[in-house]
Amino acid sequence: MYIKGRYIVSACALLFFQQALASAMDCTKAASAVEKAICADKPLYELDAQMGAAYRKLMKAAPVQAEVKKAQRQWLKERDQCVEDVTCLKQRYQDRLQVLHAEWIEAVAYKPDDIDKQVMKDLQQRVREMSKENPEFALERALDSLTVDETGTSFSAELDGDEQPLFPTTIPKDVTQDEWKALLASGIKGAAESGQTSYTLMDLDGDGQRDLIVETYAGGTGMFHYTETWRRADGRFIRRTAEIAPQTSNDSVLFYTNDRGANQAVYLIGTRGKIYFAYRNGSYGEDQVYLLNPLKINRQVPTVSVHYGYQLTVPHTQYIEDSDKAYELEPPLQKTLVKAVTGLNANAGMTGQQRKPLCPIPQSAKDIEEYYGYGASYYAIEPVADFPVIIGDDCYIARLINWFGSYDKTNGLFAKLTMRKPEAEDQERGYSVNGRRHITQVSTSIGKAEGGAETL
C-alpha cells in the first residue's frame, strides 16, 4: 500500500474530572495562605484537583518515580511563592499540568525495541546497496522492495447532504459479520470534519485479526490527507490514542501528508515480522524516513536520513512561465547562471541569515535591507539559498527555490532561480534549474518525528 501525499467532551472525560475532584485537597485542613487561597476559589480548587490526579497518573507510568517526586516538590516551592495571588497560582497550575501531561504521554508511548532498531539499520544498508546501482532513486527502490503486497478490504464513507462523511449503514463487501459488529460497536467517524473518508481492514500487528485504517481527505491550503488507525480487540476497535484521549476524540492522527507546501509520502512496509508506516518527509538535500508503529503512540521513532548532493544546471532552453512558449538563453548568460548555482547546498547562503550584504550598498540606498536577502517566499515552495549574481556591471540578488526536494526521472530536481536588483522597480527574472542528485550519506537516529508524522 502506498499513500501520497478537537476535542469532544465525553463521558470518559467527565468521569476523569469527577475522579480528579475526589482527590482534591481537604479544605477543612487548609493552613497556609496558599491553601486557603486555593480553597476560596472554585476554578483554582478544580485545578488543584486535576493536578493531584495528573500527578498520581504520571507516578504510575513513570519509569523513575524519584525524579517525578523531586520535580513536583520543586514546583510546590515555586507555587507557594504566589502566596494569595490567584492569577499567579492559576498560571503555575496550568503550566505544571501541561508538563505533567507531556511527561505522561512520553511515559506511556511506545519504546522502539531491538527489532525496530534492526529494521532501521536494515533499511539504511539497503539504501546504501541500491545507491551503487541507482544513486538517484535508491531510497524509493529500497522502500518499494519492502512494501507489503496485501491491500486489505477497503470501503468508503457515505456523504450526507452537507458533504459530511458518515460511516456506512450497510455491511460493505468482504467485511465479515464479526468485523461489522465490532465496527458498529466502536463509534467510528472520519479523521476530519469533512472530506472524502475511506476505511481499510488489515492486520497491522500480526495477531490474526484485522485492524482499521481510516484515511480522510480534508483539502485546505495544503490539500491534506489524514490517516489514523484503530486496533481490533475484545469485540470492537480501539482508537490508537484512546489511552491518552477520549475514544470519541478526533485527535488521533498517526500522520498526514501535505500535497502543496511539502513533499511527503507514506509506504506501508513489512519486514522482520512487523509492519510499519514508513513516512518520508522530503526537503532540498535530504529525505527523512520515520518508521512509525501503526498502532502505538510514537514519540521516539527509528529514523533513516538520506542526504543528497546535486549537480545543478540551467537549461539553455527556457520556457515563459504559465506558457509553452520557449526561448534560448544567450551563452554568456547561461554560463554565468550555471556558475552561480554550481555547488549550492542547503547550508550555503541560507535565506534571511546573511550578516553581510549580498550586493554593494550604494550611498543613495533608501532601504539597505534590500541588499541582504531576497525577501519573503510563498508557502508552497522551499527557499534554498540567497546569493549574488553579477551580470556585467549589475549585481542581482538571487534565490534558488524548489518544491521540497521533489524529484522525477525526466527532470531530476526541478528548481527555479529568481533574481532581482535591489530597490529596482523592474520585474524579477526567473530561470528554470534542473539537477541530478546522488546520495552523500545515509544515517540513522531515534528521536521525535517531524513533518506531519505523529502530531500529538
ZAFI-510640 format. One record per residue (C-alpha): residue in three letters; x, y, z. Coordinates in pm, whole numbers, padded with zeros to 5 digits, always signed. Layout:
ALAXYZ...
END
This chain:
MET+00000+00000+00000TYR+00131+00347-00093ILE-00028+00673+00024LYS+00069+01006-00129GLY+00063+01293-00017ARG-01089+01889+01859TYR-01153+01753+02112ILE-01504+01630+02213VAL-01611+01616+02576SER-01729+01266+02659ALA-01849+01056+02946CYS-01487+00940+02987ALA-01370+01298+03030LEU-01649+01368+03280LEU-01557+01058+03478PHE-01192+01168+03488PHE-01297+01513+03615GLN-01511+01357+03889GLN-01221+01134+03992ALA-00993+01436+03997LEU-01225+01625+04235ALA-01230+01322+04461SER-00853+01353+04501ALA-00854+01727+04579MET-00708+01868+04899ASP-00915+01861+05218CYS-01003+02224+05270THR-01103+02164+05632LYS-00730+02123+05695ALA-00612+02422+05491ALA-00348+02604+05696SER-00117+02812+05475ALA-00215+03127+05286VAL-00173+02938+04959GLU-00401+02653+05066LYS-00666+02895+05186ALA-00650+03088+04859ILE-00697+02764+04665CYS-00997+02656+04873ALA-01158+03000+04840ASP-01152+02997+04459LYS-01355+02722+04286PRO-01170+02725+03949LEU-00838+02717+04135TYR-00961+02434+04357GLU-01057+02237+04046LEU-00707+02295+03902ASP-00558+02161+04223ALA-00779+01853+04192GLN-00666+01799+03833MET-00309+01838+03949GLY-00349+01564+04206ALA-00500+01326+03952ALA-00237+01405+03686TYR+00047+01360+03935ARG-00080+01020+04052LYS-00130+00907+03694LEU+00226+01002+03600MET+00366+00832+03909LYS+00205+00504+03798ALA+00353+00529+03448ALA+00692+00690+03512PRO+00997+00463+03492VAL+01176+00669+03761GLN+00935+00791+04029ALA+01203+00969+04231GLU+01258+01222+03953VAL+00886+01296+03933LYS+00868+01350+04312LYS+01169+01581+04306ALA+01023+01792+04023GLN+00687+01813+04198ARG+00844+01930+04525GLN+01034+02200+04336TRP+00712+02309+04167LEU+00532+02332+04503LYS+00802+02571+04624GLU+00751+02787+04313ARG+00374+02772+04354ASP+00392+02885+04716GLN+00578+03198+04609CYS+00248+03322+04465VAL+00103+03328+04820GLU-00254+03467+04778ASP-00219+03588+04420VAL-00490+03382+04246THR-00382+03481+03893CYS-00026+03373+03968LEU-00146+03046+04120LYS-00366+02963+03822GLN-00079+03020+03582ARG+00151+02798+03790TYR-00106+02518+03787GLN-00180+02545+03416ASP+00189+02538+03326ARG+00255+02239+03551LEU-00045+02046+03418GLN+00090+02082+03065VAL+00427+01948+03177LEU+00274+01653+03362HIS+00056+01564+03065ALA+00353+01576+02824GLU+00565+01364+03059TRP+00283+01113+03096ILE+00249+01075+02719GLU+00623+01015+02698ALA+00595+00753+02971VAL+00313+00556+02805ALA+00441+00595+02448TYR+00589+00302+02259LYS+00962+00246+02303PRO+01146+00108+01997ASP+01266-00247+02062ASP+01564-00437+01922ILE+01368-00546+01613ASP+01273-00185+01534LYS+01635-00078+01564GLN+01745-00363+01340VAL+01482-00274+01079MET+01618+00082+01081LYS+01972-00048+01020ASP+01845-00287+00753LEU+01683-00001+00563GLN+02000+00205+00593GLN+02206-00078+00446ARG+01952-00148+00172VAL+01961+00216+00060ARG+02340+00211+00055GLU+02349-00107-00153MET+02089+00016-00401SER+02265+00351-00437LYS+02556+00167-00601GLU+02330+00074-00892ASN+02096+00374-00889PRO+02220+00675-00692GLU+01912+00882-00775PHE+01627+00657-00662ALA+01788+00422-00412LEU+01556+00524-00128GLU+01239+00479-00333ARG+01358+00141-00460ALA+01450+00026-00109LEU+01107+00120+00027ASP+00928-00031-00274SER+01110-00360-00216LEU+00966-00377+00137THR+00611-00264+00057VAL+00350-00516+00171ASP+00154-00694-00101GLU-00168-00722+00098THR-00419-00446+00021GLY-00685-00543+00274THR-01056-00473+00240SER-01144-00111+00164PHE-01473+00076+00160SER-01580+00440+00157ALA-01783+00662+00384GLU-02127+00781+00281LEU-02172+01157+00245ASP-02479+01333+00381GLY-02644+01636+00223ASP-02378+01866+00369GLU-02096+01652+00229GLN-02008+01528+00579PRO-01864+01174+00589LEU-02085+00916+00758PHE-01990+00562+00843PRO-02169+00316+00609THR-02512+00199+00719THR-02489-00140+00547ILE-02215-00400+00564PRO-01953-00342+00290LYS-01837-00618+00058ASP-01575-00859+00202VAL-01632-00739+00560THR-01719-01031+00786GLN-02023-01027+01014ASP-01792-01036+01315GLU-01593-00737+01187TRP-01910-00546+01103LYS-02047-00599+01453ALA-01718-00476+01601LEU-01715-00172+01371LEU-02068-00073+01471ALA-01980-00109+01838SER-01683+00130+01807GLY-01843+00465+01718ILE-01601+00521+01432LYS-01601+00851+01246GLY-01374+01016+00990ALA-01042+01170+01087ALA-01164+01516+00982GLU-01490+01706+00994SER-01540+01697+00619GLY-01397+01542+00309GLN-01378+01203+00150THR-01314+00925+00401SER-01217+00565+00331TYR-01165+00266+00557THR-00931-00031+00517LEU-00931-00350+00722MET-00586-00507+00751ASP-00393-00697+01016LEU-00129-00446+01132ASP+00011-00629+01434GLY+00011-00993+01328ASP-00244-01113+01583GLY-00471-01270+01320GLN-00739-01001+01350ARG-00775-00719+01101ASP-00728-00366+01233LEU-00868-00049+01081ILE-00702+00231+00882VAL-00907+00549+00836GLU-00798+00789+00563THR-00958+01130+00516TYR-00900+01399+00258ALA-00963+01733+00427GLY-00845+01965+00148GLY-00746+02311+00266THR-00447+02514+00151GLY-00219+02214+00170MET-00463+01957+00028PHE-00421+01749+00343HIS-00474+01374+00376TYR-00507+01240+00731THR-00457+00880+00847GLU-00550+00727+01181THR-00560+00366+01299TRP-00780+00154+01526ARG-00674-00175+01685ARG-00912-00471+01692ALA-00961-00601+02046ASP-01241-00751+02257GLY-01521-00735+02003ARG-01457-00376+01898PHE-01195-00143+01751ILE-00990+00071+01988ARG-00856+00403+01864ARG-00475+00417+01872THR-00466+00709+02118ALA-00760+00601+02335GLU-00527+00569+02634ILE-00447+00940+02635ALA-00770+01091+02495PRO-01141+01002+02490GLN-01247+00736+02240THR-01463+00998+02065SER-01177+01246+02022ASN-01057+01333+01672ASP-00703+01399+01797SER-00576+01062+01687VAL-00397+01124+01358LEU-00095+00898+01307PHE+00026+01111+01019TYR-00088+01348+00747THR+00050+01432+00405ASN+00056+01783+00265ASP+00032+01782-00114ARG+00101+02154-00156GLY+00373+02310+00055ALA+00560+01987+00132ASN+00698+01671-00024GLN+00564+01379+00178ALA+00475+01019+00106VAL+00400+00705+00306TYR+00488+00342+00235LEU+00331+00054+00425ILE+00625-00182+00463GLY+00671-00522+00621THR+00995-00679+00741ARG+01121-00900+01024GLY+00764-00994+01114LYS+00649-00636+01170ILE+00457-00373+00972TYR+00546-00005+00969PHE+00421+00311+00808ALA+00743+00446+00657TYR+00672+00820+00649ARG+00902+01012+00415ASN+00937+01387+00466GLY+01146+01546+00192SER+01334+01870+00153TYR+01621+02003-00058GLY+01919+01781+00003GLU+01754+01541+00247ASP+01485+01279+00297GLN+01382+01178+00646VAL+01210+00839+00677TYR+01029+00772+01005LEU+00936+00412+01088LEU+00602+00454+01263ASN+00447+00173+01463PRO+00093+00171+01315LEU-00099+00102+01637LYS+00112+00270+01906ILE+00185+00621+02027ASN+00516+00710+01860ARG+00744+00954+02039GLN+01091+00805+01993VAL+01092+00698+01629PRO+01357+00500+01438THR+01467+00731+01158VAL+01672+00688+00842SER+01813+01012+00697VAL+01927+01020+00336HIS+02140+01319+00233TYR+02190+01428-00130GLY+02431+01634-00331TYR+02317+01787-00663GLN+02473+01863-00995LEU+02270+02171-01091THR+02239+02319-01436VAL+02043+02597-01603PRO+01894+02462-01928HIS+01975+02652-02245THR+01608+02632-02345GLN+01380+02820-02108TYR+01001+02846-02101ILE+00794+03152-02024GLU+00604+03093-01700ASP+00247+02963-01743SER+00313+02920-02112ASP+00450+02665-02356LYS+00650+02935-02534ALA+01024+02877-02527TYR+01328+03097-02576GLU+01703+03038-02581LEU+01946+03183-02328GLU+02245+03370-02459PRO+02554+03153-02396PRO+02734+03410-02175LEU+02423+03449-01957GLN+02373+03074-01930LYS+02737+03029-01832THR+02703+03295-01560LEU+02385+03138-01420VAL+02530+02786-01420LYS+02837+02911-01235ALA+02613+03082-00978VAL+02416+02767-00890THR+02705+02520-00905GLY+02776+02371-00567LEU+02481+02527-00386ASN+02357+02323-00093ALA+02115+02365+00193ASN+02382+02510+00423ALA+02526+02779+00196GLY+02383+03129+00184MET+02064+03039+00369THR+01778+03277+00311GLY+01740+03562+00558GLN+02060+03473+00750GLN+02317+03686+00574ARG+02533+03904+00800LYS+02685+04086+00507PRO+02507+04246+00212LEU+02493+04029-00098CYS+02528+04330-00325PRO+02725+04651-00254ILE+02513+04913-00080PRO+02539+05250-00259GLN+02536+05581-00072SER+02197+05657-00229ALA+02031+05344-00087LYS+01694+05406+00078ASP+01632+05055+00208ILE+01951+04873+00298GLU+01758+04556+00390GLU+01701+04509+00017TYR+02068+04423-00020TYR+02085+04145+00240GLY+01837+03892+00106TYR+01570+03819-00147GLY+01270+03863+00082ALA+00964+03659+00173SER+00875+03338-00009TYR+00548+03170-00097TYR+00449+02890+00142ALA+00420+02627-00131ILE+00790+02647-00225GLU+01111+02586-00033PRO+01378+02857-00042VAL+01726+02702-00058ALA+01976+02985-00067ASP+02020+03357-00138PHE+02334+03463-00325PRO+02460+03733-00563VAL+02474+03703-00940ILE+02689+03954-01129ILE+02587+04025-01488GLY+02806+04292-01648ASP+02812+04588-01408ASP+02487+04489-01236CYS+02457+04294-00911TYR+02141+04088-00867ILE+02020+03919-00551ALA+01921+03567-00646ARG+01731+03293-00470LEU+01721+02925-00554ILE+01384+02770-00476ASN+01246+02422-00520TRP+00945+02212-00425PHE+01085+02047-00113GLY+01318+01815-00299SER+01052+01679-00538TYR+01230+01463-00792ASP+01142+01270-01108LYS+01317+01067-01375THR+01273+01325-01652ASN+01398+01645-01494GLY+01552+01520-01173LEU+01522+01808-00931PHE+01303+02083-01070ALA+01402+02417-00923LYS+01393+02783-01011LEU+01639+03069-00995THR+01476+03405-00931MET+01673+03732-00940ARG+01607+04098-00870LYS+01808+04419-00846PRO+01790+04581-00502GLU+01548+04876-00490ALA+01476+04842-00861GLU+01119+04852-00989ASP+01193+04605-01267GLN+01013+04275-01252GLU+01214+03985-01121ARG+01382+03745-01358GLY+01316+03373-01337TYR+01503+03077-01485SER+01441+02705-01463VAL+01708+02497-01291ASN+01743+02120-01309GLY+01962+01894-01104ARG+02068+01534-01075ARG+02119+01402-00726HIS+02344+01144-00567ILE+02347+01013-00212THR+02622+01154+00005GLN+02527+00999+00338VAL+02273+00758+00492SER+02246+00786+00869THR+02018+00658+01145SER+01883+00803+01467ILE+01599+00763+01713GLY+01400+01074+01805LYS+01086+01273+01753ALA+00925+01263+01410GLU+00871+01586+01218GLY+00660+01699+00927GLY+00313+01554+00960ALA+00402+01235+01146GLU+00261+01171+01496THR+00104+01510+01566LEU+00013+01459+01933
END
